[in-house]
Amino acid sequence: MDKVRRMKTPMKIGQLAKLSGCSVQAIRYYEKQGLVQPSQRNEGNFRVYDVAAQDQLMFIRRCRSLDISLAEIGQLIALKQVSGARCDDANQIIDHHLQQVAQRMTELKQLQQQLAALRGQCSSNRTVEQCGILQKLSSPPASHSSAVDRPIHPR
């Protein structure tokens, strides 16, 4: 487990960014999205944050490292704040995310097959004018729709 340096005193956004590994822009964005509690302002009108904000950013970073969406992170944060809430709700959020990951994996497998079929259209010892890949990408889709012609789910 990696050690996280923690500041006990209020810190400016730059210090928080350095300690949390988030950019200043990301912190401001998360604050606007309601994922981080709005900061206080000191006498100089600078935003100041506490350890709770740092902990919240670390939670968000861990979630983002798992590709959990900001909407799902918001649901998890809201769940954390409800005393006595059931883990079933967190399980449902993660189960839904698992389904999304499985769908993306299926789409990526299809993309891999499409790219492999496209790669099979050309050998290395041809000129650009003879390149099967460029010809296939330049021609309209065939009516029988091969794997290369079928689009995968758009992103």
GUDO-459357 format. One record per residue (C-alpha): residue number from 0; residue in three letters; x, y, z. Coordinates in steps of 0.02 Angstrom, whole numbers, always signed. Example, Ala and Ser with C-alpha at 12.3 -4.5 7.8 and 13.67 -1.06 7.14 Angstrom:
<mardo pos="0" code="ALA" px="+615" py="-225" pz="+390"/>
<mardo pos="1" code="SER" px="+684" py="-53" pz="+357"/>
//
This chain:
<mardo pos="0" code="MET" px="+0" py="+0" pz="+0"/>
<mardo pos="1" code="ASP" px="+74" py="+167" pz="-51"/>
<mardo pos="2" code="LYS" px="+91" py="+301" pz="+80"/>
<mardo pos="3" code="VAL" px="+0" py="+463" pz="+49"/>
<mardo pos="4" code="ARG" px="+70" py="+621" pz="+124"/>
<mardo pos="5" code="ARG" px="-66" py="+710" pz="+221"/>
<mardo pos="6" code="MET" px="-77" py="+892" pz="+270"/>
<mardo pos="7" code="LYS" px="-165" py="+927" pz="+435"/>
<mardo pos="8" code="THR" px="-180" py="+1113" pz="+404"/>
<mardo pos="9" code="PRO" px="-286" py="+1195" pz="+270"/>
<mardo pos="10" code="MET" px="-197" py="+1195" pz="+103"/>
<mardo pos="11" code="LYS" px="-210" py="+1293" pz="-57"/>
<mardo pos="12" code="ILE" px="-267" py="+1207" pz="-217"/>
<mardo pos="13" code="GLY" px="-88" py="+1192" pz="-281"/>
<mardo pos="14" code="GLN" px="-35" py="+1098" pz="-125"/>
<mardo pos="15" code="LEU" px="-188" py="+987" pz="-137"/>
<mardo pos="16" code="ALA" px="-151" py="+951" pz="-319"/>
<mardo pos="17" code="LYS" px="+28" py="+901" pz="-278"/>
<mardo pos="18" code="LEU" px="-24" py="+789" pz="-133"/>
<mardo pos="19" code="SER" px="-171" py="+707" pz="-222"/>
<mardo pos="20" code="GLY" px="-91" py="+685" pz="-393"/>
<mardo pos="21" code="CYS" px="-237" py="+779" pz="-474"/>
<mardo pos="22" code="SER" px="-215" py="+934" pz="-579"/>
<mardo pos="23" code="VAL" px="-283" py="+1100" pz="-518"/>
<mardo pos="24" code="GLN" px="-404" py="+1098" pz="-664"/>
<mardo pos="25" code="ALA" px="-467" py="+923" pz="-616"/>
<mardo pos="26" code="ILE" px="-495" py="+978" pz="-436"/>
<mardo pos="27" code="ARG" px="-596" py="+1128" pz="-494"/>
<mardo pos="28" code="TYR" px="-694" py="+1017" pz="-613"/>
<mardo pos="29" code="TYR" px="-731" py="+888" pz="-477"/>
<mardo pos="30" code="GLU" px="-785" py="+1030" pz="-364"/>
<mardo pos="31" code="LYS" px="-905" py="+1097" pz="-497"/>
<mardo pos="32" code="GLN" px="-974" py="+920" pz="-521"/>
<mardo pos="33" code="GLY" px="-1007" py="+907" pz="-334"/>
<mardo pos="34" code="LEU" px="-882" py="+765" pz="-309"/>
<mardo pos="35" code="VAL" px="-771" py="+868" pz="-193"/>
<mardo pos="36" code="GLN" px="-843" py="+979" pz="-59"/>
<mardo pos="37" code="PRO" px="-831" py="+1162" pz="-105"/>
<mardo pos="38" code="SER" px="-678" py="+1240" pz="-30"/>
<mardo pos="39" code="GLN" px="-671" py="+1379" pz="+97"/>
<mardo pos="40" code="ARG" px="-583" py="+1541" pz="+58"/>
<mardo pos="41" code="ASN" px="-448" py="+1616" pz="+167"/>
<mardo pos="42" code="GLU" px="-417" py="+1800" pz="+205"/>
<mardo pos="43" code="GLY" px="-325" py="+1820" pz="+40"/>
<mardo pos="44" code="ASN" px="-477" py="+1747" pz="-51"/>
<mardo pos="45" code="PHE" px="-380" py="+1589" pz="-97"/>
<mardo pos="46" code="ARG" px="-471" py="+1422" pz="-96"/>
<mardo pos="47" code="VAL" px="-414" py="+1314" pz="+49"/>
<mardo pos="48" code="TYR" px="-445" py="+1129" pz="+70"/>
<mardo pos="49" code="ASP" px="-435" py="+1007" pz="+214"/>
<mardo pos="50" code="VAL" px="-388" py="+824" pz="+234"/>
<mardo pos="51" code="ALA" px="-566" py="+771" pz="+191"/>
<mardo pos="52" code="ALA" px="-546" py="+849" pz="+18"/>
<mardo pos="53" code="GLN" px="-381" py="+758" pz="-4"/>
<mardo pos="54" code="ASP" px="-463" py="+592" pz="+48"/>
<mardo pos="55" code="GLN" px="-607" py="+624" pz="-72"/>
<mardo pos="56" code="LEU" px="-486" py="+656" pz="-216"/>
<mardo pos="57" code="MET" px="-393" py="+496" pz="-178"/>
<mardo pos="58" code="PHE" px="-559" py="+402" pz="-181"/>
<mardo pos="59" code="ILE" px="-601" py="+482" pz="-349"/>
<mardo pos="60" code="ARG" px="-428" py="+438" pz="-418"/>
<mardo pos="61" code="ARG" px="-448" py="+256" pz="-365"/>
<mardo pos="62" code="CYS" px="-619" py="+249" pz="-447"/>
<mardo pos="63" code="ARG" px="-555" py="+330" pz="-607"/>
<mardo pos="64" code="SER" px="-411" py="+204" pz="-612"/>
<mardo pos="65" code="LEU" px="-549" py="+72" pz="-625"/>
<mardo pos="66" code="ASP" px="-631" py="+173" pz="-764"/>
<mardo pos="67" code="ILE" px="-782" py="+208" pz="-655"/>
<mardo pos="68" code="SER" px="-880" py="+353" pz="-729"/>
<mardo pos="69" code="LEU" px="-903" py="+518" pz="-639"/>
<mardo pos="70" code="ALA" px="-1089" py="+482" pz="-624"/>
<mardo pos="71" code="GLU" px="-1051" py="+315" pz="-540"/>
<mardo pos="72" code="ILE" px="-922" py="+399" pz="-428"/>
<mardo pos="73" code="GLY" px="-1054" py="+525" pz="-377"/>
<mardo pos="74" code="GLN" px="-1171" py="+382" pz="-332"/>
<mardo pos="75" code="LEU" px="-1035" py="+296" pz="-230"/>
<mardo pos="76" code="ILE" px="-993" py="+458" pz="-140"/>
<mardo pos="77" code="ALA" px="-1177" py="+487" pz="-100"/>
<mardo pos="78" code="LEU" px="-1189" py="+309" pz="-38"/>
<mardo pos="79" code="LYS" px="-1038" py="+333" pz="+76"/>
<mardo pos="80" code="GLN" px="-1123" py="+481" pz="+157"/>
<mardo pos="81" code="VAL" px="-1281" py="+386" pz="+206"/>
<mardo pos="82" code="SER" px="-1260" py="+310" pz="+377"/>
<mardo pos="83" code="GLY" px="-1324" py="+131" pz="+379"/>
<mardo pos="84" code="ALA" px="-1338" py="+116" pz="+190"/>
<mardo pos="85" code="ARG" px="-1326" py="-61" pz="+125"/>
<mardo pos="86" code="CYS" px="-1181" py="-129" pz="+25"/>
<mardo pos="87" code="ASP" px="-1309" py="-195" pz="-100"/>
<mardo pos="88" code="ASP" px="-1317" py="-22" pz="-176"/>
<mardo pos="89" code="ALA" px="-1128" py="-17" pz="-202"/>
<mardo pos="90" code="ASN" px="-1135" py="-193" pz="-273"/>
<mardo pos="91" code="GLN" px="-1267" py="-139" pz="-399"/>
<mardo pos="92" code="ILE" px="-1160" py="+7" pz="-456"/>
<mardo pos="93" code="ILE" px="-1008" py="-105" pz="-479"/>
<mardo pos="94" code="ASP" px="-1112" py="-244" pz="-561"/>
<mardo pos="95" code="HIS" px="-1176" py="-116" pz="-687"/>
<mardo pos="96" code="HIS" px="-997" py="-58" pz="-718"/>
<mardo pos="97" code="LEU" px="-942" py="-239" pz="-743"/>
<mardo pos="98" code="GLN" px="-1077" py="-260" pz="-876"/>
<mardo pos="99" code="GLN" px="-1015" py="-104" pz="-965"/>
<mardo pos="100" code="VAL" px="-836" py="-170" pz="-960"/>
<mardo pos="101" code="ALA" px="-891" py="-339" pz="-1030"/>
<mardo pos="102" code="GLN" px="-984" py="-249" pz="-1172"/>
<mardo pos="103" code="ARG" px="-830" py="-145" pz="-1213"/>
<mardo pos="104" code="MET" px="-722" py="-302" pz="-1212"/>
<mardo pos="105" code="THR" px="-840" py="-382" pz="-1338"/>
<mardo pos="106" code="GLU" px="-830" py="-226" pz="-1446"/>
<mardo pos="107" code="LEU" px="-640" py="-224" pz="-1434"/>
<mardo pos="108" code="LYS" px="-632" py="-407" pz="-1485"/>
<mardo pos="109" code="GLN" px="-738" py="-366" pz="-1638"/>
<mardo pos="110" code="LEU" px="-623" py="-220" pz="-1676"/>
<mardo pos="111" code="GLN" px="-473" py="-336" pz="-1662"/>
<mardo pos="112" code="GLN" px="-553" py="-456" pz="-1786"/>
<mardo pos="113" code="GLN" px="-593" py="-314" pz="-1906"/>
<mardo pos="114" code="LEU" px="-415" py="-249" pz="-1898"/>
<mardo pos="115" code="ALA" px="-343" py="-424" pz="-1923"/>
<mardo pos="116" code="ALA" px="-455" py="-448" pz="-2076"/>
<mardo pos="117" code="LEU" px="-400" py="-279" pz="-2141"/>
<mardo pos="118" code="ARG" px="-217" py="-323" pz="-2112"/>
<mardo pos="119" code="GLY" px="-243" py="-481" pz="-2213"/>
<mardo pos="120" code="GLN" px="-286" py="-374" pz="-2364"/>
<mardo pos="121" code="CYS" px="-106" py="-325" pz="-2397"/>
<mardo pos="122" code="SER" px="+69" py="-397" pz="-2398"/>
<mardo pos="123" code="SER" px="+221" py="-294" pz="-2356"/>
<mardo pos="124" code="ASN" px="+304" py="-300" pz="-2527"/>
<mardo pos="125" code="ARG" px="+177" py="-192" pz="-2619"/>
<mardo pos="126" code="THR" px="+174" py="-9" pz="-2663"/>
<mardo pos="127" code="VAL" px="+51" py="+113" pz="-2589"/>
<mardo pos="128" code="GLU" px="-47" py="+107" pz="-2752"/>
<mardo pos="129" code="GLN" px="-65" py="-83" pz="-2731"/>
<mardo pos="130" code="CYS" px="-99" py="-79" pz="-2544"/>
<mardo pos="131" code="GLY" px="-251" py="-186" pz="-2504"/>
<mardo pos="132" code="ILE" px="-278" py="-97" pz="-2339"/>
<mardo pos="133" code="LEU" px="-290" py="+75" pz="-2420"/>
<mardo pos="134" code="GLN" px="-399" py="+6" pz="-2561"/>
<mardo pos="135" code="LYS" px="-518" py="-78" pz="-2438"/>
<mardo pos="136" code="LEU" px="-531" py="+79" pz="-2331"/>
<mardo pos="137" code="SER" px="-562" py="+186" pz="-2486"/>
<mardo pos="138" code="SER" px="-698" py="+77" pz="-2563"/>
<mardo pos="139" code="PRO" px="-882" py="+80" pz="-2515"/>
<mardo pos="140" code="PRO" px="-941" py="-65" pz="-2405"/>
<mardo pos="141" code="ALA" px="-988" py="-224" pz="-2498"/>
<mardo pos="142" code="SER" px="-1171" py="-274" pz="-2497"/>
<mardo pos="143" code="HIS" px="-1131" py="-437" pz="-2407"/>
<mardo pos="144" code="SER" px="-1042" py="-339" pz="-2268"/>
<mardo pos="145" code="SER" px="-882" py="-424" pz="-2215"/>
<mardo pos="146" code="ALA" px="-806" py="-406" pz="-2042"/>
<mardo pos="147" code="VAL" px="-704" py="-258" pz="-2105"/>
<mardo pos="148" code="ASP" px="-862" py="-171" pz="-2167"/>
<mardo pos="149" code="ARG" px="-966" py="-191" pz="-2009"/>
<mardo pos="150" code="PRO" px="-947" py="-44" pz="-1892"/>
<mardo pos="151" code="ILE" px="-923" py="-75" pz="-1708"/>
<mardo pos="152" code="HIS" px="-1017" py="+23" pz="-1577"/>
<mardo pos="153" code="PRO" px="-968" py="+207" pz="-1599"/>
<mardo pos="154" code="ARG" px="-883" py="+296" pz="-1455"/>
//
